[in-house]
Amino acid sequence: MSATAHGQPTIDAGSAQVFAALLEARTGQRIAAGRSWKFDAALKPLLQSLGLDRIEQLTARLMERHDTVLADRIVDSLLNQETSFYRDAGVIEAAAKLVQEQPAPARVWCAACATGQEPLSLAMLFAEAGGPMPEIVATDVSAAALARARAGSYSQFEIQRGLPIRRMMRWFESAPNDHWVAQPKLLATIAYRRQNLVTDPAPAGTFDLILCRNVLFYLAPHLREQVLERLAAALKPSGVLLLGAGETVIGQSERLRPCRRARGFYERVGAPDTPERLYTAR
């Protein structure tokens, strides 16, 4: 492994190409050539767990053994699982209000849910509102992330990222090693499923709300269009889509447009005319 002028390790070009190709083949996500430093940071814990000193050793093991389990672990390490409770709190609250306006039973799909903080945040909002609990389906490409989401167990650091203390005390129980575990009745409101947004069909049925935040900008343009097509097909006629703050459907989908009743959301082209709300996702 070579080093930069600042003394930081850098991955060799061959290994970077192997891992970038693996990630794109499995998930459709791309790592730009100028971001090769991401491999060093993301793969360091995996190297340590395998007792390896250099990334080139990991590359050799992957290539020589054709180890599918190792390939899964590499992809999991490279996926961006950055998330937190009530991430962009105003956005989540606006999304929940829009769902609560829909006739029961309402349905929500949290796509690319990572370790589960987003669907849990929504579940808490719905439970506290006191109305019918919508069906919440949460999906992710990573089996490891989904296992953590299903367990509902979070470190002290994770639990403090966005979760107010009153909600922590109401909905979580303390566990060994400074962890907190979501109450079973809260976890029971969420159905977790493994799903690849690029290659797999959407969950069955249609949804009042789909959240797919901070995923599209990792995809090539043609894959972005495919995913947006799938999301549009999964929306109810009156349903809304929420993307990340830096993402848009404009110029990338003929089936979706900015929502006229809730600023910052998106709706299907041909959605029923309704008055614009005060809700905003930005």
N, C-alpha and C positions, 0 to 999 in steps of 0.2 A: 504494500500500500504506500503510495506516495504522499507527499505533504504539500500544502499550499505555502505561500510566502508568509502566512500568518501562523504556520505551524499546525494548522488543522488538517486532520486526515482526509483524504479524498479517495473515492472508489476508482479503480481502474476502469478504463473505457469499456473493456470487454464484459466485466461483471455488471456494469451499469446497463449495458445493452441487454444482457440476459434478464436481469430483474425487471427492467422497464417493459420488455416484451412479455414476460410472464404476467405482470400486473395488467397490461392492456388486454391480453388474451383472456384472462379470467374475468375482468370487470369492465373493460372498455376505458378505464381511466389511464391518463397519460401523465408522465412526469417529464417536464421540459428538460432539454439538455442542460440548460444553465442551472438546474436545481439538483445536480448530482449529489450535493451535500446532504440531501434528504435521506439518501440511502445509508450514510454513515450513522446518522442519528436514529433512524427508524430501526435499523438492523442490529444495533449494538446490544440491546437486551437479549435478542435471539442468539447472537454469537456467544454471549456469556453463558446462556443456559445450555448451549451445546459444547462448551469448553473449547471454543475456537478463538484464535488470536486475530485472524485477518479475514476480511470479507472474501478474499480470493479462495480461502479454504471452504467457505460456505458455497461459493459458486461451483467449485470442483465437486463437492459432495452432491449437490443438486444434479449436476450434469452426469456424474458417474453412476449414481444409484437410481435415477429417475424416480425419486421418492415423492409420491403424491402428498403424503402427510407433511413432509418438509416444505413442499411447494405451497400448501395451504398456510403453513405458519409464516412463510415469507410474505405472501400476499396480505395476510392479516396484519403483519407488522408494517407494511407499506401503506395500508389504507388510512386515510385521515379520519380518525374517530373522535375528533374534537367536538365536544358537546357539553352542555351543562343544563341544570334545571332552569326553567323559565328564561331560556336564552332569548334575548330581545323580548322582555316581559310584555310590553305593549302589543307586540305582534301576536303572541300566544293568547293573550286575553281577548283581542279582537277576533281571532279565529274561533275561540270557544263561544263567543257571543253569537257569531254567525251560525254556528252549528245549533245552538240552543233555540234559534228562531225556526229551525226546520221541524216539520212534523215527525213525531217519533214513529218508528225507531230510526234515529239518525245513525250514519256510519262515517267513520273517520279512518283514513289510511295514512300512517306515518311511514313514508318510504325512507330508506337509509337511516334507520332509527339509531344506529350505533349501539351504545350500551344502555339505552332505554330511558334517558332522562326526559326526552321530549314527550313520548306518550304518557309517562307518569305525571308530568306537569299538567297535561290536558286532563288526565283522569282525576287529579286532585281538584282542578277547577270545576269539572262537571259534578263531582261528588259534593263539593261545597255549595254549588248552586241549588241543589236539592231536587232538580227535575229528573226526568228519565235519563239513565246513563246510556250514552251512545255506544254502539259497538266500535271498539278501537282495534284495528289491525295494524301491527307494526312489523316491518320487514327490514332485513339487511342481508347483504351478501356474505358477511362474516359469521361463521358458526361460533367463533370464540366470543364475538361481541354479543351475539344473541344469547349465548349461555349466561353471560353476565347480566344481560337485561332480564332474562327469565328469573334469575336468582334475586334480582332487586337489591343487591348488596353493594354498598358504596363506602369508600374510605371517608375519613373525616374531611380531607381536602375536597373530594368530589361533592360531598353533601353540602359543604359550605358555599359552593359555586352556584349562587343564584337562588338557593332554597331558603326562604325566611324561616327563622327559628320556630315560629308558631306552627308552621306547616311541618317542619321536621319533627316536632314533638307530637303532633297529631297523627301523622301518617307513617312514621318510621319508629322502629324499635332498635335500641342499642344492641350491639353484638360484639363478640370478642375482637381484639386487635384494632380497636378504634374504628370499627365499621358500624354502619347503620343499614337496617334491612327494611324494605317497604312492607307494610302490613299485607298479609295474604289477601284480604278482601279488596285491596287496591290492585294488586298484581292480577287478581282474577278477572278484572275488567278488560285486560289487554290480551289479545291473541298474537303471539310472536311466531313468525314464519321466516324461513330462509328464502330469499328471492334475489335474483340478479336482475337489476332494472333493465339491463341491455338485452339479455337473452331470454328471460323468463316472462311468461304472461303475468298480467296483474292479478291480484287476488280476485276471487269470484265476486260478481255483483258490481254495483256502482256506489259511489261515495258522495256524501255532502261536502266533505272537506278532504283534500289531499295535501299533505305537507311533504315537500321534496326540496329541502334546503341545502344549498352549498354542495351540490353534487354535479350539476350540469357543467360547471366551468372546468371540471376535470376531464370532460369527454370531448372527443373529436366532434366537429360540427355535424357530420352525418349521423353520428350516434345520438347527439343531442336531439336532433329532429325525430329520431325513432322513439326515444324515451318520451318526448313531449306528445307524440302521437298516442303512445300507450296511456299516458296520464289523461289526455283528453277523452279517450274512449272509456276510461274508468270513472269519469265524473258524471253525476246526475245532471240533468238539464239545468237545474238551479244550483249545482254545486260550485265550489270555488277551489282554486289551486293556490298554494302559497309556496313561492320559491325563496331562495336566499336573497339578501339585499343587493348583491351584485349580479343577479341573474334576471333574465327577461325572456319572454316568448316572442317579442317583437323581431321580425325578420327571421324567425326560426320555426314558426308554426302557423299554418293556415287555419287550424281548428281552435286556436285559443286567442284571446284578446284581453286587454286590461279590463278588469271588472268595473262595471258602471255603478254598482251599489256598495262597493267597499274598496276604497282606494288602496292600492298596493297588492291586491289580490288579482287573480286571473279567472276567467270564466270561458265556457265554450262559446264559440261563435254560434249565434242563434239562440242564446240563453234568453229566458223570459225577461221582458222589460220590467224593472222594479226601480223604485226611487233609490238614489245614492244615499248610503248611510254615512254616519259620522265616523264609522270605524276606519282605521287606517293601519296598514301593515308597515309603514315607514315613519 
